[in-house]
Amino acid sequence: MWSVLRNATYRRLFAAQIVALIGTGLLTVALGLLAYDLAGSNAGAVLGTALTVKMLAYVGLAPVITALVARWPRKRVLIGADMLRAVMALSLPFISETWQIYAVIFLLQSASATFTPAFQSLIPAVLPDEREYTRALSLSRLAYDMEALASPAIAALLLTVVGYNNLFLGTVAGFLSSAAMVAISTLPKNASAPVPQASLWHRTTLGARIFWRNRRLRSLLALNLVVAAPTAMVLVNTVVYVRDVLRRPDTDLALALACFGVGSMIVALAAPQVLDRFGDRAVMLTGAAVIPFILAGAAALSLDRALDPAPSGWWLLLGLWLLLGAASATILTPSSRLLREASTEDTRPYVFAAQFSLSHACYILTYPLAGWVGAVAGLGWAALALTIVAIIASAGAFLSWPRHVAAPATEAAGEEQHGEQPALQRTTPRA
């Protein structure tokens, strides 16, 4: 897995991803504590709303921005997005009202909706070999998991000597460092975006139309919703579990979030070998089958009030979060392989932007469920609602991705018969 770091360009881009993720991790911890300061026991509702605003920015803007910046050099797009994220993060320590959180988060995440799809669609051009790309995906997943582990640990250490507002400065430093690493990277010539001649509407909707015509990608849509259920439960309600239910100190919020990352990291380390042996379908659908059971366990514990301030309640929470992180990673790690198979060099930015947008659309449902149901009816009912969502989405994933499907090349030919690929070749010739 580490052999891909011999590629100098990928090594610099991977370093940019790591420092940006560490900054984002500090932001997650600090934002939770800021919400608790402003709203107290209603912090879950504030976080749920803030994260819903984030998802609205992702869903509404990612395809449009990808189409608008298609003519721009990819390096300038990445650096500009990082700089805008740094400016927005710098304003967070000065927030004193909840509505200000929502406004700044929308602007910050609009920049992320520009950066992330452009970055993800760039990696296949940097690493064209499938085995290297698979290992890069595992390394990327490991980076996300290390962020979930390292950032809370760094935050916990910093919180012993400084106030949480200073964590936002770490976020700024992460985004600025990411911009610097991208600036010194030499991107391959075939990573330049093609010059599109089609209409803005055609380019904006192209990725979604490819998704709908590919059976694997339709299953991925359902799998995105499966992952969104446990992720929303963890990100929105961990602060309420830790502070209100278990009555633990601020530093334990970081530890609980880190436990979610440890579970995901374990799966990411094993992913290359497991995927080589069992394939994408078996691995991803196994995760989809397991997640509803773990969420149901969290619901049962909360409804029965078995999760109490005693030390046993704390360890139960950590165990559940570990399992949820591991099960989620079985879906997240291989997902970009499906995107790569279903796209060409020309369509790849649009397919990755569609995945970015459609996957985050799922959180528009799950974040409010986790936040508002938890605030009004209790954490147990929030977990139960998310369990039902995960069950329905898991069933949809199994039905959409049958055991025997056409090979990707055959499916692509089917898409050409529908008129998608010829239209793309006429309007966006290869660079």
N, C-alpha and C positions, 0 to 999 in steps of 0.2 A: 504493500500500500504506500509506503514512504518513497518508493522509487520514482514516483511522479514528480517529486520535488527536485529531481535533477534538471527538469525543464526550468530554465531561469525565469522565463516570463510567467509561467504558472506559479513559481515560488514567490515572486513578488506580488502577484494578484492574491495568492493565498494569504500572504502576510497582511495585505490590505483588508481582506475579509476578517482576519483574526482581530486586528486592532479595532475595527469598526464594531465587531460583535462584543468585545469587552466593554466598549463605551455604551453600547445598547443595553448590556446586562446591568451596568451601573444605573442606567436610566430606569430600568424596570424596578429595581429595589427602591430607588429614591422616589419614584413616582408613587409607589404604593404607600410609602411613609408620608409623602406630601398629601395624598388623598386622605389618609387617616387623620392628619393634623387638621385638615379643612372640614372633614365630614364625620369624624369619629366612627361609630359603629356602622354608619352608612357608607364607609369607604368602598365596600364591594360594589355598591350601586354607582358610585362616582367612577371607579375603575372600569366597570362594565360599560358605562356610557362613553368614557374616554377611548376605550379600545374599540367600541362600535364606530366612533368617529374616525379612528385610524383605519378601520376596515372600509368605511365608505370612501375614504380617500384612495385606498388601494384599488377597490373595485371600479370606481368611477373614472379614475385618472390613468391607471396603468396602460390600458390599450390605446387610449387617446394620445398620451404622451409618447408612447413607443412609435405611433404613426407620425406624430409631429416632428420628432427628432431623428427620423429615419435617415435624413440627408446629412446629419451632423456627424463629425468624427466621434467614434465611440469613446475615445479617451477624454475628450472635452465634456461629453455628457456625464461620465462617471465623476470627474473632478468637480464639475459644477454642482452636481447633486450632493456630493460630500460637503462642499463649502456651505450650501444652503442649510443642510442638516446641522452643521456646527453652529451657525448663527441662531437657528431656532432653539437648539439645546441651551445656548448661552442665556436665553431669556427666561428659562424655567425657574431659576432660583428666585426670581422677582415676582412670581405669581402669588396673589393673595386671595383670589376668588376662583371658584370651581369653573366658571364659564371661560376663564382665561386658559385653564388647562386644555379645554376642548379646542380652542382656537389655535393654540401653539401646536398641539398634537396633530391637528389637521394639516398645517403647513409643513411640519417636520416629516410627516409620513407621506405627503405628496412628493417630497424629494426622494424618499425611499422607494416610492412607486416608480420613480425614474431610474434610480440606481440599480435595484435588485434584478429586474428582468434583463437589463442591458448586460450586467455582470454575468448572470447565469448563461445567457445565450452566447457569450464570448468564449466560455471554457471549451465547448466542443471544437472550436476552431484552433484553440491552443493545443488541445490534446485530441487529435483525430482518431487515434487508435482506441477501439472499444474497450479493451481490457484496461488501458491506462485511464480512460474516462470513468469506468466503473470504480476504479480505485480512487480517483479524484472525488467522486461522489461520496464514497465512504469517508474520505479525509475531510470533505466539507461537512458531512453530518457529524463527524468527530469534533470539528471546530465548533459547531453549534452546541454540542454537548459539553465540550470543555468550557465554553462561555457560560453555560448554565451552571457549571461547577466552579470555575475560577472567578467569574465576576461576583457572584454572591459571597465567595470567600474573601475576595479583595474588599467588597463592600462591608462585610462584617468586621474586617480588620480596620478599615478607615473609620467606621462608625464608633470605634472605641476611642478615637482621638479627635474627630471632627464631626460637625453636624451633617445631616443627610443632604442639605443643600449643596455642600461641596462635592457631592458625588456627581452632580450635573457637569461640573468642570471636567471630570474624567470622561464624560460622554463627548464633550467638545474636543478634548485631546484625541480621542479615538477616531472621530470623523476627520480631523485635520491630518492625522497620521495616515489614514486610509487614502486620502487625496494625494499625499506625498508619495506613497508607494505606487499608486496608479501612474503618477506623473513620470516616474523613473522607469516604468515598464515599456518594453518595446513590443507592440502588438503585431501579430502576423498580418501580412497583407490581405489574406483571405478572411480576416476578421472585420474588415471594413464593411459597413452596412451597404447593401445594394441601393442604387438610386431609384426610388419608386416613381412610377408614372400613374398609377391607379389613383382613384379618388380617395380622400381621407376616410370616407365611410367604409370603402372596400378594405382599406388597410386596417382600420380600427376593428372591424368584425371578422377579419380573415382567420385569426387564431381560433375564435369561438366556433366558426363554421368547420374548421378542420377537426376540432374536438368532437363535434356532433357526428361526424361521418366516420370516426375511427372507434371501433368497439372497445379497445383497450383504454382509450382516453375517456370514453363515456363511463367506464368503470372507475377510472381515476377521479372523475367528478364526485362519485359517491364516496370513494375512499377519503377524499378531502374532507367531507362532512364527518366521517368517522373520526378522523384525527382532531377536528375542530372541537368535538365534545369534551374530551379529557383536557385538551390544552386550555380551553376556556375555564374549566373548573379549577385548574391549577393556578393560572395567572390571575384570575379575578378573585378567588375566594381563599387563597392561601393566607393572605394577610388577616382575614377574618378568623380563620381557623387558629392561627398562631396567637393573635392578640386577644380576641374576644372569647373563643371557646377554650383554648388550652392555656391562655394567660401566660404566654412565653414572652421573653424580651425581643427587642427589635432584631438582634443578631440571629435569632432562630428563624426569622422569615427568610433570611439569606440561606440558611442551612436547608430548609424545607424545599426551596426552589432548586438548590443544588442537587438534592436527592433525585428529583425528576430528571435532571441532566445526567446523573450517574447511570440510571437505568437505560437511557437512550445511548449513552456512550458505550456501554457493554455490547449492545446490539451492533452499533456502528463498527466496532473493532472486528466483529465476526462476519460482517456483511459480505465482503468479497468472496470468501470461501463458501458461505451459505448460498449466495446467489448463483455461483458457478455450479453448485450441486443441485439445487432445487428449482432455480428459475424465479422470475419475478412474480408470477401468479401465485405459486404456493406460499411464498414468503409474505407477500402483501395481504393476501386474503386470510392468512393465519392471524396476522395482527388485527384485521377487521373482525374476526370471530372472537378474539380474546377481550378486546377493549370493553364491550358492553358488560361482560361479567365483572370486570374490575370496578367499573363505575357503579354497578349494582351493589357491589360490596361496600363501596363508599357511602352509597345511599342508605344501605341497611344499618351501617354503623352510626350514621348521623341521626337517622330517624329513631333508632333505639337508644340514643344517647350513650352508646358504648364509648364514644370518643369523648373522654372527660379530661379535666386538667391533670389527672394522675399521669405519671411517667408512661404507663402502658398506652394511654391515648396518644401521646406524642410518637411513640414507636410505631403504632398502628398507622398513623398518618404518613410517616416516612416510608413505611413498607408499601402502602398503596401508591404513593407518588413514584416510588422506584419502579413498580410494575407498569404504571401508566406510561412512564417515560420509555421503558423498553418496548412495550407494545406499539406505541406511536412511531418509534424509529423503524420498525419493520415495514411500515408503509412509506415513511418520508424518504428513507435512504435510497430505494430503487426508483422513485417516481420519475426522476429526470431521465432515466434510461428509456422510459416509454415515450417521453417527449422527443428525445433524440431520434428514436426509430420512426416516429410519425412525422418528421419534418425534414426539409431539405435545407441547404445553406441559406437559401433565400427566405424560406418561411420560418426559420428557427426563431428569430427575434419575436415574431408575432405569436408563435405557439407558446413560447416561454412567458410572454406577457399575458396571454390568455390564462395559462395555468396560475400565474401570480394573482391575476384578478379574480378568477373563478374560485380558487382555493380560499382566498381571503373573504369572498362573499359568504362563505359558510359561517364565518365568525359574526356576521351581522345577525344571524340567528342565535348562535351559541353564547356570545358574550352577554347580550341582554338576559337570556335565560339564566346564566350563571349569576349575574349581578342582581337583577331585579327580583327574580324568584327567591334567591337566597336572602335578600334584604326583607322581603315581605312575608314569605312563608317559612324560611329557614333553609339551612344548608342541605339538609337531607332531601327536601323536595326539589331543590335545584339539581342535586346529583341524580335524582330519579328522572327528572325531565330530560337531562342530558343522556341518561341511559336509554330512554325511549328513542331519542334522536339517533343515537349510535346504532341501535338495533335496526331501525328502518334503513339507515344508510348502508349498513353492512349487508342487509338483504339485497339492496339495489346493486351493490358492488358484485356480489356473487352472480346475480342474474345477468348483469351486463357483460361479464367476462367469463363466458363458458369455457370448458376445459379445452375444446378444440376450436381454434379460430384460424383464419387465414394468416399467412405470413405477412409481415409488415409490407413487403414489396407488393404482394397481391392486394392488400388493402389500399395501398397508394394508387395502384392501377384502377381500383374501384372508384377512388376519389377523382381520378382523371376522367373516368367515364361520366362522372357527375358534373364535369366542367370546371372543377376547382383548379387543378394543376395547370391545364393549358392557359387559363386566364392569368394565372400568376406568371407563367413563362412569357406571355405576351406583354404583361405590364411591368414586371420586375425582372428583367434579364440578369443573369449572373454578372457580378462585377469582374 
